[in-house]
């Protein structure tokens, strides 16, 4: 039986993040990808130049169309943009009783552009986190959601506890923004902490890293893998992508990591 994954996120015209990267990731891992677009962005490797949020009715209509007919084995949420969209997404996730929901609380792009309005943060905390099977914040997103500064490992564990206390079943606090030669991600399931480490890849080409990781986790969850196994496999996938992207430049800025591997035989 074909496994299916749904991304609820914004469109990146440069193809390096958002639904474009999510769909590429789903296909690379072997699941059928579907999408509900929340926003249209004009962006490239240098930054975001314009954002247009879709009407909430259109976001809801996309979700109804996909879920009432095709259904899904897992969901990944990314850029939601504003409070109204975040609220309708949470409403539909609850209505269709979706369980394997990976929430990537996208707030700021790699370029530094704001991708979530401040008033939407409370909606994410109050309505979306309680539906999250796994939430995947980076350091800065975790600080905003948990309401605290994260200066070291003890703070990271406390932030993870707070996010779990808000309703998320699993919390993956990504370690890419911490100092050190290794990217140490911290996973908390409410009972135990687990650390997953990989050497950092020295490259400016990191566009779409967070999107790719969350999408890969959702894709692996489609195969009924335990959360920690799905996370470990997704982290390996992203690490391989970063290594490849470090050798291949697309655009003048932070290039995308979800590049096609060369075919075995050149067409």
N, C-alpha and C positions, 0 to 999 in steps of 0.2 A: 504494500500500500504506500502511495506517495505521501511523504510527510510535508506539512505546510506550515509556513511562518508568515506572520503579518507584521509589517512595520508601520507605525503611526508617527510620522515625522515630517520635517520640511524638505523641500526640494533644493538641491545645490546645483545651480546651473553649470558649475565647473566640474561636476561629476565626482568630486573627491570626498564628499561626506553626505549625510542625510540619506534620503530614500535610495539614491543612486548607489551609494556604497553598501547600504543594507541589502538591496536586492542582489548585488554582485556577490556579497558574502553568503547569502542564503544559497545561491546557485552553486558557488564553489564548494560548499559543504554538503550539498546534495538534497536540499529541500526546495519545494516550490514556494516562491516568494510572491506576496501580495502587498499592496500599499494603500494607506489612507493619507493623503497629503494634507498637512495642517497649514503650511505656508509656502510661498514661492519666494526664493531668495535669488538676487543677482549677486553672484560671488565667483571668485576665482582663487588662485593660490595666494593672492595679496590681501584679500579681505572681502567683506560684504559691503556692497554699494547700495542695495535697496532690499526691502522686505515688504511683502504683501501677505497679510494673514487672510486665509480663506474664511468665509462666513461659517459660523458654527453649524448651520443647517447642512452645508455641503460636507463638512467633516463627518457629521452624523450619518448623512446619506451614504457616504463611501463605506463607513463601518457596517451599516445595515446591509448594504448590497453584498459585501464580502461575507459577512458572518452568517447571514440568513441562508446563503446558498452553499458556499464552499466550506466555511468553517476554518478553523486553524488549530494547530497543535501547540503553538506558542506565539507570544506577542512581544514585540520590542517597541517601547515608546522612546522617542527622541525629542526633537525640538517641538514644543507645544506653543510657545510664543506668548500667549496671553491667558488671563484667568478664565475667560469664557470657553476657550478651546480646551484647556486643561480640565475644566468641569465637565464638559460634554464627553470627553474621552473617558474620564472616570465613570461617568454614568453608563456609557455603553459597555465598558469592561465588566461592570457589575451586572448589567442587564443580561449579558450573554454568559455570565458566570465563568469567565475565563480565569484560569488558575496559573498557568505558566507565563507570568507577565514579568518581563525584564524592563525595569524603568531606568533609563539613562537620563538623569535630570539635567538636560542640556541647558546651561545658563550663559556660557560665554564661548565663542568660537576660538579656535587656535590663534586667530589673528587678533583676538581681544574684543571683538564685536559682541555686544549684548544680544542674546538670543532668547531671553525670557524676561518679560516685564516684571518689575518688583512686586506688583500686587498679585502676580500669579504664584509666587513662592508659597503663600499660605494655602492656596488650593492644592498645590502639589503635596504639601505636608499633610493636610487634613483629609484629602480625598483620594490621592493617588498612591501615596506610600502604603496605606493599609491594604492595597490591592497587589502590592509588589511581591512577587516570588523571590526576586533578587533586585536590589537597587545598586547602581554602579557609579557612585559619585567620585569625582577626583577630590583632591585636598580642598580646593576652594569651594566647590559645591557642597562638600560635607560640612565645612565651616558654616556656610549660610543655613543649611537645613538643620544642623544640630545646634546652632546658636552659640558657637564657641570657637576659639582659635586652636589650631592643631600644630603644636610645635615639635612633637616627637611621638614615639610609639605609645606612650601611656595616654596621650590625648587622642590618638587615633582610635584606640580601643574604647575610650569613653564616648567618642562620637559615634562609633559603630553601635554601642549599646543604646545610645539615645535614638538613633534611626530605627533600630529594631523595636524599641519601645513605642515608636510611632506607628508600628504595624507591619513593617517590612519583615517578611519571613527570613530573608537572608540579606546581608549587607556586604558588598564588596567595595572596600575603600581602596581605590587605585593608588599606586605608589609612584607613578611617573613624575610627579611634581615635587617629590621629596629629594633631599640631598643624598648623594652617594652614587656608587657605580652600578648598583643594582636597582631595578624597579621591583619593589617588594609590595605586592598587593595583600591586603588583609581581608580575610573573609570571616564573618561572624554569623552563626546560625541560631543564636540565642542560647547555645549551650557551650560552644567551644570556639576558640579563635584558631584560624589556620593561616599560615603565611605562604605565599606563592612568589618565588623570586626568579627573575631572569636578568642577565646582564643588560644594562642599558645599551641601546644602539645609537651611536653617535651619528645623527643625521638631522638636517633641518626639515626633511620631508616627513612630516608627522600628521598631515591633514587627514582627518577622518579616523584617527586612532580610537577615540572613544566610541564612535558610532560602530566601527568594525568589531570592537570587542563585545559590545552589548548584543549586536546582531549575531555574532558567532555563538555567544552563550545561548541565545534563544534558539538558534539552529540546532545546536547539540542537545538542548532540552527536548526537542521534538522526538529524539530517539530514546526518550525515557531514561537518560543517564542521570545519576545522582548529581545534585547541584555542584558539588566540589569537583567532580570529574568533568562536567560540562565547562566549568570555569577554567580548569587546568588546560583542557584541549583548546579552548578559545584563546587563552593566553599564548599557547604555543603557536597558534595560527597567526596571531597578531605579530609575534616576534619574528616569524619567518617573513611576513609582509614588510615589516620595518627594515629587515636586512636587505631585501630585494629593492625596496624603494630607495635605500641609501645609495644605490648604484645607478639609479635611473631618475633623471630630473624631468618633471613635467611642470611647466610654468616657471615664473621668475621668483616665486616666493616659497612658502611651505608646501611642497608637493604632496600629492595624495599617496597613501600607502596601498590602496587597493588597486594595484596594477595587474594587468594580465601577464601571467607567466608565459614565456615564449613557447610556441608549439614544438613538439618533438621534431617535426619536419616543417621547414619553411614552405608556406603555400606558393 
